[in-house]
Amino acid sequence: MTHLVAVATTDGKVVHTHFGHADRFHIVELDDEGYSFIETRLVDPSCRGQGHNTSSFDAVLAILHDCEAVVVGQIGPGAASYVINHGLRVFEGRGFVDEILSAIISEHLLDVQEKQSDIGEPTPATGTGNQRPSDQRPVSAIGTNDRRPAPVGE
């Protein structure tokens, strides 16, 4: 089965972009064998220093309408909840795109409706990013595609 995933990256090599600051998403198609780049979609960042609102999230989600997940360097709890409640899975991690997408593929994280994350640590409510030991995998699953947040970390 193939999956379309939106990756918040400025250069296509490193995931480091905060969801609210992303002005582009690289769209990739994942399957059991790997992934391939499809296109880059430009968006207006949903957070421009003065906060955000649902209409700015809706504009980004409309552009990502055919994707089932987003991969971001960081996302706040309000934005994550909104994106999850609108049907997308959210993966947070900073590092090389290849490493993060490979972890999602090898763990089959998009092939299950509800899977508790067993990689990374939960993102702090303060939105300071994913604090994980260096020996753990590069990405944390924040939600599921069945519109209910999955617990992260155990």
C-alpha positions in Angstrom: 0.0 0.0 0.0 1.3 3.5 -0.8 1.0 6.6 1.4 1.3 10.3 0.6 3.2 12.1 3.3 4.0 15.9 3.6 7.4 16.6 4.9 8.2 20.1 6.3 11.7 20.7 5.0 13.3 23.7 3.2 16.0 21.7 1.4 14.5 18.2 1.0 17.4 16.8 3.0 16.8 17.7 6.7 13.5 17.9 8.7 13.8 20.9 11.0 10.9 23.1 10.2 8.2 23.9 12.7 4.7 23.2 11.3 3.5 26.8 11.9 6.6 28.2 10.2 6.6 25.9 7.2 6.3 27.7 3.8 6.6 24.5 1.8 6.1 20.8 2.2 7.8 18.1 0.1 5.3 15.5 -0.8 6.6 11.9 -0.9 5.0 8.6 -1.6 5.9 5.8 0.8 5.5 2.1 0.4 7.2 -1.0 1.9 10.2 -0.6 -0.5 11.0 3.0 0.3 9.9 6.4 -0.8 10.0 8.7 -3.8 9.7 12.5 -4.1 6.5 13.6 -5.8 6.5 17.4 -5.6 6.9 20.5 -3.5 3.8 22.4 -2.4 4.1 26.0 -1.2 1.9 27.2 1.7 1.4 30.4 3.6 2.9 29.7 7.1 0.1 29.1 9.6 1.9 31.0 12.3 3.4 34.4 11.5 4.6 35.5 15.0 1.2 36.7 16.2 -0.1 33.2 16.8 -2.4 31.2 14.6 -6.1 30.5 14.0 -8.1 27.7 12.5 -8.5 29.4 9.1 -4.7 29.4 8.7 -4.5 25.7 9.6 -7.4 25.0 7.2 -5.5 26.7 4.3 -2.5 24.5 4.9 -4.6 21.4 5.3 -6.5 22.2 2.0 -3.1 22.2 0.2 -2.2 18.8 1.8 -5.7 17.4 1.2 -4.5 14.1 -0.3 -1.8 13.4 2.3 -2.4 11.1 5.2 0.5 12.3 7.4 2.8 15.3 8.0 6.4 15.1 9.2 7.6 18.2 11.0 10.6 19.2 13.1 8.3 20.6 15.7 4.6 21.2 16.3 2.7 22.8 19.2 0.0 20.8 21.0 -2.8 23.0 19.7 -1.7 22.6 16.0 -1.1 18.9 16.5 -4.5 18.3 17.9 -6.1 20.3 15.1 -4.2 18.5 12.4 -4.9 15.1 14.0 -8.6 15.9 14.4 -8.7 16.7 10.7 -7.6 13.2 9.7 -3.8 13.4 9.3 -1.2 11.6 11.3 1.6 13.7 12.8 5.2 12.7 13.1 7.7 14.9 14.9 11.4 14.6 14.6 14.5 16.5 13.6 17.1 15.0 11.4 17.7 13.7 7.9 14.6 13.1 5.8 15.9 9.7 4.7 16.4 8.6 8.3 13.0 9.7 9.5 11.1 8.3 6.5 13.0 5.0 6.8 12.0 4.8 10.4 8.3 5.3 9.5 8.6 2.7 6.8 10.5 0.1 8.8 8.1 0.4 11.8 5.0 0.3 9.5 3.6 3.3 11.3 1.3 4.2 8.5 0.0 0.7 8.0 -2.0 0.6 11.3 -5.1 2.5 12.2 -4.0 2.9 15.8 -0.5 2.3 17.0 1.0 3.4 20.2 4.3 5.1 19.6 7.3 3.2 20.8 9.8 5.6 19.4 11.1 8.8 20.9 9.7 10.6 23.8 6.5 12.7 24.0 6.8 16.3 22.9 6.7 18.5 26.0 3.5 20.6 26.3 5.7 23.7 26.2 6.4 23.0 22.6 10.2 23.0 23.1 10.7 20.0 20.7 11.4 16.3 20.9 13.8 15.6 23.6 15.1 12.1 23.1 18.3 10.2 23.8 20.5 9.9 20.8 20.2 6.1 20.8 16.5 6.2 20.0 14.8 6.3 16.6 14.5 9.7 14.9 10.7 10.3 15.0 7.8 10.3 17.4 4.3 9.5 16.3 2.0 12.0 17.7 -1.4 10.9 16.4 -3.3 8.4 14.3 -5.2 8.7 11.1 -8.5 7.6 12.7 -8.8 11.1 14.2 -8.0 10.1 17.8 -4.7 11.0 19.4 -2.6 8.0 20.2 -0.5 8.0 23.4 3.1 8.7 22.8 6.0 7.2 24.8 5.4 4.7 27.6 
